[in-house]
Amino acid sequence: MRVSFEELKSEIKRVFMKYGMSEEKADICAQIHTESTYDGIYSHGINRVARFADYLKKGWVKADAEPTLEKDLGAIQIYNGNLGPGVLNAIFGADKAMELADKYGIGMVGLKNTTHWMRGGSYGLKVARKGYAAIMWTNTEACMPPWGAKECKLGNNPFVMAVPNPENIKMPLIMDMAISQYSYGKLQVTRLAGKKLPFPGGFDKDGKITDDPGAIEETMRILPIGYWKGSAFSFMLDVMASVLTDGIGAVDMNASTKGSCGGCSQVMIVINVNKTMETQKMSDTIRRAVEYIKSAERAENSGGVRAPGEGCEKFHAEHDEKGIFVDDDVWKEVKAL
């Protein structure tokens, strides 16, 4: 079914207030969930509302918690998220990192003991649209097997990079990726749509590689990007997040049983690119880079080459014309909360 942006946000906000959030905080979180859905990231927008409400009910997310400063190291600040809403903590961290970048050229905020930030790209977009570059990531509970194993001992640790685009400030270059070939959210969306994955994304119960999203969800044997390279990358993101925030990693998150990303550690590095390159030169550099990759000869059956972040445009056009797509069962679930 299709709903308007305003209707979607209003319904999500209603749910969050019902589960204990103030109107102001519920409005901010609902805005982020709605924007993610509008951008076509259904898995971390509308599809996460019921789970987030459940975490509020169980006390795994503290509706009224605020981040508190633990360490001030100049260009680096470390905050305890106190298990507050991950969206609000991440917005706070992004804003603080931009303040530090204004002062030092680069700023890093470490968030320990926080919760699921939903779509990590939301915070990369936030800082890039204000003219900064960003490198951000979070660790997660163990939900992916390390390469060479079939038991989940590795976090699927989302990684974000963003660069402002002076020629179109609302559409920066952004990469927001899970370290598996497909995130669990993408598996869910594909399964709900009754489709197969475009490429194999994991292993079924017989240990065979498959493009069936439901079979992969059942085994939880998702495939790391780059096989052993992605496995190593995700492991290092987990350790780095713990070390840079004085926080915890997958081993302790799994022991705490506070839901997905309960008590996780997040790193937000923001660079003031106005101090590294003149604006017109940066604009020319980005434009030439995008034009260069798009000039490549297309592969067989290719739909073309896109720069990172361009995929949202097709969803914007469709959602503006027809309304935002919402899975019928997901909408019923949210309406019933």
N, C-alpha and C positions, 0 to 999 in steps of 0.2 A: 504494500500500500504506500501511499504518498502523503506526507504532511508538510506544512509550512515550517520555516525556521522558527517562527515565533511560537507555534503550537508545540513543536518538539521541545524547545527550551523551557516553555512554561510547564509542561508535564514533568520534565526531569527535575526542574526546580521544586515543584510540588512534592515530589517523592523525597528529595533530599531534606526538605524542611520537615516532612513527616517523620523522618528518621533522626531528627535531632539537630540539624544544622540551622544556624541563624539565617535569616533571609539574605543578608549580604554575602555570606560564604556560600550558601546554596546557589545564589545567582551566578557567582564567579565559576563555580564548578559546573553548573548547568551550561554556561556559555562555552566552556572548553569541550564538554561532551558533545554539544550541538555542532560546534565548529568542526570537530573531528568527523562527525557523521556527514556534515555538508561536504567535506573534502573527500568523502568516499572511504574513510577509515572507519567503517561500521564496527569493526571488531573492538575498537578502543573508544567508541562513542556510545551510541545507544545500547549496544550489546553488553556493555559493562555496567549499566546502571543497576540492574538487579543485584549483581554480585557486590557492588559497592554498598548498596543499601544493607545487604546482609552483613557486611563487615562492620558497618556502623552499629547495627543491632547487637552484634556479638561483642562489641567493644574492641575489635581488632584495629579499628580506626577511631581515634578520639576526635569527635566533632569540634570540640572547643579548644583543642591543643594549639599552641603557638610555638614556633621554633625559638630556641634560646642559644645565644652565643656561648661557645665553649672555649674556642681558641682564636685569638686575633694575632695573625702573623704578618701584618702589612697587606701585601697583595693576596694573601690567603686567609680566609676565614672559615672556621668549622662550626657548624650549628647542629644541635640536637633537634631533630624534627618532632620528638616526643609523641611519635605515632599519630601525628595529625594528618588530615587529608593530604595525600601526596600531591594533588594538583596545586593546592594552596602553598605547600612547602616549596614546590618546584618554582612557582611564580616568584615567591619570596627570594629563593636562591638566585634566580636569573636576574632579578632587579638588583640584588646586592652585588653580583658579579659585574654588572654593567657599571655600578658606582665605583667599584675598585678599578675597572679598566679605564675609566675616566681619569682616575688619579695616578695609576701606575702604568697604563698602557695595556696591562693584562691583569685579569682578576680571576681568582679561583675560589669558588664556594664549595665546600664539602658538606653534604647533608647526611648525617648518620641517624639511625633509628627513625627512619621515615617510612612511608608506605607507597603503594603503587602510584606512579605519576601519570598513569593512563597512557596517552600518546606522547612519547618523548619529543616528537617533532614540534609539538605545540610551543615548546620553550626555545627551540632553535629558531622557529619562525618569529617568535616574539623579539628576540635580540637582533636577528638579521634585519627585520623590518625597521629597527631603530638605528641601523647602520653599523652593527658590530658583527664580527665573526664568532662562531661558537664551536666548541668540542664538548660534548656531554655524553654521559652514560650512566647507567644504573646496573647494579647487580640484582640477581633474583635467586629464589630458591632453586634447588636442583630439579630441573625438569627436562634435561637433555642428556643422553648418554655421551660420555667422552669417546673420542674415536678409539675403536678397538674394544668397546664394551657395549653391553645391551641394558645395563642398569643406569638409571638417571643419577648421576653424581655431579653434574655440571649445570650451572645456571645458563639460561638463554638470555644473555645480557645486552639489552638494546643499546645501540650506539648511534649518536647523532652528530652530524657536521653541517654547518650552515654558513653561507657567505652572502652578504648583501648584494643586491643587484641594483646599482644606481639608475639604470634605465627603466626598471619596473620594481619599485621598492616593495610592493605588495607580493611579488613573486620572486623571492630570493632563490638561490641555488641551495637545495637542502637534501641531505640523505638521512633517512631515519630507518634503521634496519634492525631486525632481530638477527641473532647470529646463527639461527637455523635457516635453512633454505626457505621455509615458510614458518611464520609465527603460528602459535596455537590459535590466535584470533583469526588468521587467514584460513586455517584449516576449518574452523567452525563456519565461517562465512561461506566457504566453498561447499562444505557439506550441506548446509541449509539450503543452498541454491541448487542442490542435486547435481553438482558438477564434479569433474575430475580436476586434478591439479595440472597446470600446463606442462610441468616437468616433475619427475619423481621427487618426493619430499621426505621419504623415510622408509621404514621397514614394517612389514606386516607381522602377524604372529608366527609365521613360518620362517621369518628372517629374510624374506625376499623384498627387494626394493620395490616401492609401489607409488602410484599416483592417486591412490584412494585416500582422501583425507580422513574418513572415518576409521579406516584400518590403522592409520598412523596415530590418531587420537587414542585408540584402544591400547596400543602397545607403548605409547609415549616414546617411541624410538624415532624421534625427529632427526633429520640429517643436518649436521653442521655445514655452513657454507664452506666451500673449499676443503671438505672432508677433514683431514687431520689439521690443516691450517686454521680452519674456523674453530675447531676444538681448542687449539692452543690459544687463539685470540680471545675466545670467550673466557677461558681460564685466567688469562692475564688481566682481563677487564675486571673480573671478580676480585682478584688479589689486589690490584691497583686501587679499586674503589674502597676496599677495606682499609688499606694502608693510608690512603690520602684523606680519609675521613675519621680515622680512629674508630671505625665501625666494624660491622660483621660481614661475613660472606655466606655462601650457600650452605656450608656445613652447619652453621649456627641457625640460619633461617629455617632449615628443615627441622631442626630440633625444637624451635620455638612454637611451631604450629599456629602461626597467626595469619594464615591465609597467604595468598600470592603476594610476594614482596614485603611481607610483614617484617618491619625492622631493617629494611634494606639500606644500602649505602649508595649515594649518588654524588657524582662529580660534575660541576659546571664550570668550564673554563671559557672565559669571554675575552676577546681581543679587540681593542680599539683600532680598527684598520685605518682610520683617518690619520693615525700616527705612523703607519707603515707604508702607505701608498696614497698618492694624490688621487682625489675622487675620479677625475676624468680618465686618468691612466687605469685605475681599477675597472672602470666601466668598459674601457676599450679592451682590457685584458680578458674580462669575463665574456664579452661579446664575441671576440675572436676565438676563444676556446670553445664556446658553444657552436659557433658556425663551423669550426674545424671538425668536430666529431660528427656533426650532422651532415657534413659533405661526404662522409664515407659511403662507399657503394653498398647498397642494401644486400643483406643475405637473402637466401631463398625463403619465400613465404614470410618475409619480415613486414611488420607494420610501420617500420621506420625507427629512427634513433631519437630518443628523448634525453634532454638534460635532466639531471636529478631535480625533482620537484615539479616537473611539468605535468605529471600525471593527474594532478588535482583539477586541472582546467576542464577536462571533459566532464568531470562530475559536477563542477560549478554550472556549466551550461545546461546540463540535463536537470539538475536540481532546481535551477532558476525557472526553467520552463515548465517542469512537471511537478515540482515539489520534491522533498527529500525522501529517498527510498528508505523504508523501514520494513524489515521482515515481519510478516503478520503475527507470528507467534511471539516474537520479541516484544512487539508493541502491546499485545494483550497482556504479556507478563508485567510490563512496566505499568500499564493502566490499572492493573489489579493490585499494585503495591499500596 
